């Protein structure tokens, strides 16, 4: 389906239903008008945030130490010498799917190497 790069998997059937589109219809058969309707729904559907899950259920967290305050070669704090920072303590937010893990591994390796020197 052509929406998998645009929407979370769970929202695709709901979005197609709101647009009145058959989920089995091949992308190349979707008409211009159907694309317009779909675009209006994706861009304009009102969503009410009613709460959040506990932090333990989070996939990623946002916020952290500003990267301007960290030496990117060593991950040492520019404000506190001898303090090395890595992973989610930093203000790095990537898409899910391994980006945050890779940032944690890479910054951890840099910080560990520099701290050991």
N, C-alpha and C positions, 0 to 999 in steps of 0.2 A: 504494500500500500504506500502511496506517495506521501502520506502524512507522518511516517515513522521518524523522519528527521526533523519534523517541526513540533510535534506534540508528544507528551508522555503517553506511553502505550495505553494506559487506562482511559485517557481522554479521547482517543480516536473513535471508538464506537459511539460515544455520546455525541461528539461533534458531527459525525456522519448522520446520526439520527436527527439532530437538530436541523441539519441542512437538507434532510429528506433524501439522502443519497444511499444507494445500495452499496454496502461494504464490499461486495464481491465484484463490483463494476471495475473493469480495468481503467487505469489512469488515462490512457490515450482515448477513452470513450467519454470522459467527463467533458461536458459542454462548457462553453465560455460562461454562460449564465450560471451553471452549477458551480464553477470556480469562483465567480463573483459572490454568490451566496455563501460559499464556504469561507471565503476571505472575510466577509462581513461578520460571520459568526466567530471566527478565530480572533479577529481584532476587536470585536465589540461585545462579546458575551459578558454580562456582569457576573463576577464571582465574589461571593461573600466569604471572607475568611472568618471562620467561627472558632478557631482555636489552633493549638499545635500539639504535637506529640511531645513526650518528655525528651530531654536532651539525650538520654541513653538510646533513643530510637533514631537519632539524627544520622543522616548519611554524611553530611559535612557540617562544619560550623563556619560562621562568618566572623570577620573581625580578627583582631590580634595585633601584634607588633607591626607598625608601619615599616615596610621594606626599606624606606629611606634611612631608617635608623639602624640598618644592618649592612655590614660589609659583605657583598655577594660572593666574594672569593673565599671567605672564611666562615661566614655566618656569625661573626662576632658582633656583638652590640656596639654601636658607635658611641653609646651613652655610658655603658658599664664595661670597662675593659675586663677581659677574662670570662665574660658571660657569652656563651654560644647558644644560638637559637635555631630550632628546626621544627618542621612539621606544622601541626595545626596551631602552634603558638604564634605563627606568623600570619599576617593578613594576606593570605593567598586563597582564592576561591576558584577552583576549576570545575568543569563539568564532571559529573560522575562518570564512572567507567575507567577508573585507574589514574586519572590526572592528579588527584589529591594524594593518592598513594605514592605516585612517582615523585611528586614534590616533597613528600615526607622522606622518602628514601634518599633522594638526591641531597636535600638540605641536611639530613642526618649524617650522610657520608662526609659532606664538606665540613660540617661542624665538628664531627668526631676526629677527622684527620687534622684539622687546625688545632683543636684542643690538645691533641696528643703531641704536637710539635713543641 
